[in-house]
Amino acid sequence: MLNVAVLMGRLTKDPELRQTPNGVSVTTFTIAVDRDYTPKGQERQADFIDIVAWRNTAEFVCKYFRK
């Protein structure tokens, strides 16, 4: 069975496509995800999540995702 996580947030910067020495496409990027719960009297908080995408997914992300 495959686990799936769906994250929605804002890109912190544009992803950059790189290649491994074997020619496999890879990209890393960070998204900021706002927390749903905000205690009274406090500012909204966000979590910054690092993501790594490989092969066709990495190429798709670099082609279509922009800050």
Legacy VTK file of the C-alpha trace (Angstrom):
# vtk DataFile Version 3.0
C-alpha trace
ASCII
DATASET POLYDATA
POINTS 67 float
0.000 0.000 0.000
1.219 3.511 -0.833
0.780 6.411 1.560
-0.288 9.721 0.072
-0.031 13.172 1.671
-1.622 16.214 0.055
-0.110 19.554 1.055
-1.325 22.966 -0.083
0.718 26.051 0.587
2.771 28.855 -0.884
6.142 28.389 -2.577
8.945 30.229 -0.818
10.968 30.502 -4.068
10.936 29.105 -7.609
12.042 25.434 -7.867
15.233 24.726 -9.836
15.707 21.555 -11.879
18.947 19.622 -11.336
20.334 16.332 -12.604
22.035 13.579 -10.615
25.302 12.154 -12.039
23.166 9.345 -13.548
20.948 11.864 -15.359
17.886 11.610 -13.093
15.924 14.873 -12.707
15.463 16.160 -9.168
14.209 19.362 -7.572
13.846 20.561 -3.993
11.565 23.331 -2.812
9.862 24.588 0.314
6.208 25.433 0.859
4.700 27.513 3.658
1.497 26.029 5.065
-0.656 28.183 7.359
-1.925 26.562 10.528
-5.714 26.390 10.837
-5.762 27.141 14.550
-4.650 30.524 15.892
-4.923 31.191 19.630
-6.513 34.512 20.597
-4.046 37.377 20.740
-1.404 35.639 18.628
-0.336 36.033 15.017
-1.008 33.355 12.424
1.747 30.799 12.219
3.031 28.834 9.244
4.969 25.603 8.951
7.727 25.400 6.320
7.876 21.985 4.681
10.803 20.837 2.521
9.829 18.735 -0.503
11.916 16.671 -2.934
10.494 15.650 -6.322
12.121 13.151 -8.693
12.034 12.337 -12.432
8.872 13.405 -14.319
7.359 14.996 -11.230
10.440 17.198 -10.838
10.241 18.285 -14.478
6.506 19.045 -14.135
7.073 21.098 -10.977
9.855 23.160 -12.539
7.817 23.773 -15.687
4.549 24.908 -14.081
5.211 26.044 -10.482
6.248 29.649 -9.818
6.267 31.755 -6.702
LINES 1 68
67 0 1 2 3 4 5 6 7 8 9 10 11 12 13 14 15 16 17 18 19 20 21 22 23 24 25 26 27 28 29 30 31 32 33 34 35 36 37 38 39 40 41 42 43 44 45 46 47 48 49 50 51 52 53 54 55 56 57 58 59 60 61 62 63 64 65 66
